[in-house]
């Protein structure tokens, strides 16, 4: 399951360049001091990872409830189906624009970001990253689905943390060199993202079905117990 998190992060970071790239490029880093610049960028990433981990903690906790009541397999299937539907039937999801319901909160985040981008304090970069993590993003929503399908709050937090780690390489390049990829490369990768999301969605469905396929669709714990007991 955690492999899907790193895939989301690595592939989705090309989407992040379009969404969060301008923020990363505008970071008020000290470009005259490479060591200081490195730690400033690191602080920015730690802020994003902290936010992602908090979000994962919340949704992992919700997922624990499903696990406790024995709905974990069904939840994994639902999450996988939602991922696929979000790509196949995007217009059906556009009607439920969650950013509109949270518009006031998002506007406050953007306002706070604008103020922080004008500062150069020791805590500025962590704060920018922290706020950046709350901005609406389709790939983050997909990762949240994955966190929801975990078995506890810690796993959910770890899932989102790994997702964040996957976004670091390209987001770091953006800070250092700006728009490094030409339009054609970015277009090709953007076109590939839906296929990756569908692939991961199918993996979640297979995981929920419990077909007994090692690493891909393991048997539910209850089935494993019955199998072991039947061997005696």
C-alpha positions as CSV (number, residue, x, y, z in Angstrom):
1,X,0.0,0.0,0.0
2,X,2.8,2.4,0.9
3,X,4.3,1.9,-2.6
4,X,1.2,3.6,-4.0
5,X,2.0,6.6,-1.8
6,X,5.5,7.1,-3.2
7,X,4.2,6.6,-6.8
8,X,1.5,9.3,-6.2
9,X,4.2,11.6,-4.8
10,X,6.7,11.1,-7.6
11,X,4.3,11.2,-10.5
12,X,2.0,13.7,-8.9
13,X,4.8,16.1,-8.3
14,X,4.7,17.0,-12.0
15,X,1.1,18.1,-11.3
16,X,2.3,19.9,-8.2
17,X,4.7,21.9,-10.3
18,X,1.8,23.6,-12.0
19,X,-0.2,24.1,-8.7
20,X,2.5,24.8,-6.1
21,X,5.5,25.4,-8.4
22,X,5.0,29.2,-8.4
23,X,5.0,29.2,-4.6
24,X,8.2,27.1,-4.5
25,X,9.9,29.4,-7.1
26,X,8.9,32.5,-5.1
27,X,10.4,31.2,-1.8
28,X,12.5,34.0,-0.3
29,X,15.6,31.8,-0.1
30,X,19.1,33.3,0.4
31,X,20.6,32.5,-3.1
32,X,24.0,34.0,-2.0
33,X,24.5,31.3,0.7
34,X,24.1,27.7,-0.6
35,X,24.2,26.1,2.9
36,X,21.6,28.5,4.3
37,X,19.5,28.1,1.1
38,X,19.6,24.3,1.5
39,X,18.3,24.4,5.1
40,X,15.6,27.0,4.1
41,X,14.3,24.7,1.4
42,X,14.5,21.7,3.8
43,X,12.4,23.7,6.3
44,X,9.9,24.4,3.6
45,X,9.6,20.7,2.8
46,X,9.3,19.8,6.4
47,X,6.4,22.2,6.8
48,X,4.6,20.4,3.9
49,X,5.3,17.0,5.3
50,X,4.0,18.0,8.7
51,X,0.7,19.2,7.2
52,X,0.4,16.0,5.0
53,X,1.1,13.9,8.1
54,X,-1.6,15.7,10.1
55,X,-4.1,15.2,7.3
56,X,-3.1,11.5,7.1
57,X,-3.4,11.2,10.9
58,X,-7.0,12.4,10.7
59,X,-8.1,10.2,7.8
60,X,-6.1,7.2,9.1
61,X,-8.1,7.6,12.3
62,X,-11.3,7.5,10.4
63,X,-10.1,4.5,8.5
64,X,-9.4,2.8,11.8
65,X,-13.1,3.0,12.6
66,X,-13.9,1.1,9.4
67,X,-11.2,-1.5,10.3
68,X,-12.6,-1.9,13.8
69,X,-16.1,-2.7,12.5
70,X,-14.7,-5.1,9.9
71,X,-15.3,-2.8,6.8
72,X,-11.6,-2.4,5.9
73,X,-11.9,-4.7,2.8
74,X,-15.0,-2.9,1.6
75,X,-13.5,0.5,2.2
76,X,-10.4,-0.4,0.1
77,X,-12.7,-1.4,-2.8
78,X,-14.7,1.8,-2.4
79,X,-11.6,3.9,-2.4
80,X,-10.3,2.2,-5.5
81,X,-13.5,2.6,-7.3
82,X,-13.6,6.3,-6.4
83,X,-10.1,6.8,-7.7
84,X,-11.1,5.2,-11.0
85,X,-14.4,7.1,-11.3
86,X,-12.6,10.4,-10.5
87,X,-10.6,9.9,-13.7
88,X,-13.3,8.2,-15.9
89,X,-16.1,10.5,-14.9
90,X,-14.5,13.7,-13.8
91,X,-17.5,15.9,-14.4
92,X,-19.5,13.9,-11.8
93,X,-17.0,14.9,-9.2
94,X,-16.7,18.5,-10.4
95,X,-20.3,19.1,-9.1
96,X,-19.0,18.5,-5.6
97,X,-16.3,21.2,-5.6
98,X,-15.1,20.9,-2.0
99,X,-13.0,24.0,-2.4
100,X,-16.2,26.0,-2.6
101,X,-17.4,24.7,0.7
102,X,-14.0,25.5,2.2
103,X,-13.5,28.6,0.2
104,X,-13.2,30.9,3.3
105,X,-10.6,28.7,4.8
106,X,-8.6,28.4,1.5
107,X,-8.7,32.2,1.1
108,X,-7.3,32.7,4.6
109,X,-4.5,30.2,3.8
110,X,-3.7,32.0,0.6
111,X,-3.7,35.4,2.4
112,X,-1.4,34.0,5.1
113,X,0.9,32.5,2.4
114,X,1.1,35.9,0.6
115,X,2.3,37.6,3.8
116,X,4.8,34.8,4.7
117,X,6.4,35.0,1.2
118,X,7.4,38.6,2.0
119,X,9.2,37.6,5.1
120,X,12.6,36.0,5.7
121,X,12.5,34.9,9.3
122,X,13.8,31.6,10.6
123,X,10.3,30.1,10.8
124,X,9.1,31.6,7.5
125,X,9.9,28.6,5.3
126,X,8.4,26.0,7.6
127,X,5.2,28.1,7.9
128,X,5.0,28.5,4.1
129,X,5.3,24.8,3.6
130,X,2.8,24.2,6.4
131,X,0.3,26.5,4.7
132,X,1.1,25.1,1.2
133,X,0.1,21.7,2.4
134,X,-3.5,22.9,2.9
135,X,-4.0,24.2,-0.6
136,X,-6.5,22.1,-2.6
137,X,-4.9,19.6,-5.0
138,X,-6.4,16.7,-6.9
139,X,-3.4,14.5,-6.3
140,X,-3.5,15.2,-2.5
141,X,-7.1,14.2,-2.5
142,X,-6.2,10.9,-4.1
143,X,-3.5,10.3,-1.5
144,X,-6.0,11.1,1.2
145,X,-8.2,8.3,-0.2
146,X,-5.2,6.0,0.3
147,X,-4.7,7.2,3.9
148,X,-8.4,6.6,4.6
149,X,-7.9,3.0,3.5
150,X,-5.2,2.3,6.1
151,X,-5.9,0.5,9.4
152,X,-5.0,3.2,11.9
153,X,-4.0,6.8,12.4
154,X,-0.3,6.2,12.4
155,X,-0.5,4.3,9.1
156,X,-2.6,7.1,7.6
157,X,0.0,9.7,8.7
158,X,2.8,7.6,7.4
159,X,1.0,7.2,4.1
160,X,0.7,10.9,3.6
161,X,4.3,11.5,4.8
162,X,5.6,9.1,2.2
163,X,3.4,10.8,-0.4
164,X,5.1,14.1,0.6
165,X,8.6,12.6,0.3
166,X,7.8,11.6,-3.3
167,X,7.1,15.2,-4.2
168,X,10.4,16.6,-2.8
169,X,12.8,15.9,-5.6
170,X,11.0,17.8,-8.4
171,X,9.7,20.5,-6.0
172,X,13.3,21.1,-4.9
173,X,14.5,21.4,-8.5
174,X,11.8,24.0,-9.1
175,X,13.2,26.1,-6.2
176,X,16.7,25.9,-7.6
177,X,16.2,26.2,-11.3
178,X,12.6,27.2,-11.9
179,X,10.7,25.8,-14.8
180,X,13.2,23.1,-15.8
181,X,10.9,20.9,-18.0
182,X,9.8,21.9,-21.5
183,X,6.1,22.1,-22.3
184,X,6.1,18.8,-24.3
185,X,7.7,16.8,-21.4
186,X,5.3,18.2,-18.9
187,X,2.4,17.6,-21.2
188,X,3.4,13.9,-21.6
189,X,3.7,13.4,-17.9
190,X,0.4,15.1,-17.2
191,X,-1.2,12.8,-19.7
192,X,0.2,9.8,-17.9
193,X,-1.0,10.8,-14.4
194,X,-4.7,9.6,-15.0
195,X,-3.4,6.2,-16.0
196,X,-1.3,6.0,-12.8
197,X,-4.3,7.0,-10.7
198,X,-6.5,4.3,-12.4
199,X,-3.7,1.7,-11.9
200,X,-3.4,2.5,-8.2
201,X,-7.2,2.5,-7.9
202,X,-7.3,-1.0,-9.4
203,X,-4.7,-2.1,-6.9
204,X,-6.9,-0.9,-4.0
205,X,-9.8,-2.8,-5.4
206,X,-7.7,-6.0,-5.7
207,X,-6.5,-5.5,-2.2
208,X,-10.1,-5.2,-0.9
209,X,-11.2,-8.4,-2.8
210,X,-8.7,-10.5,-0.9
211,X,-7.9,-12.9,-3.7
212,X,-4.9,-14.4,-2.0
213,X,-2.4,-12.8,-4.4
214,X,0.8,-12.2,-2.4
215,X,1.6,-8.5,-1.9
216,X,-1.2,-7.4,-4.3
217,X,-4.4,-9.0,-2.9
218,X,-3.6,-10.8,0.4
219,X,-6.3,-12.9,2.1
220,X,-8.2,-11.1,4.9
221,X,-6.8,-12.0,8.4
222,X,-9.9,-14.0,9.2
223,X,-9.4,-16.2,6.2
224,X,-5.8,-16.7,7.1
225,X,-6.7,-17.8,10.6
226,X,-9.2,-20.3,9.2
227,X,-6.7,-21.6,6.7
228,X,-4.1,-22.1,9.4
229,X,-6.6,-23.8,11.7
230,X,-7.7,-26.1,8.8
231,X,-4.1,-27.3,8.5
232,X,-4.2,-29.1,11.9
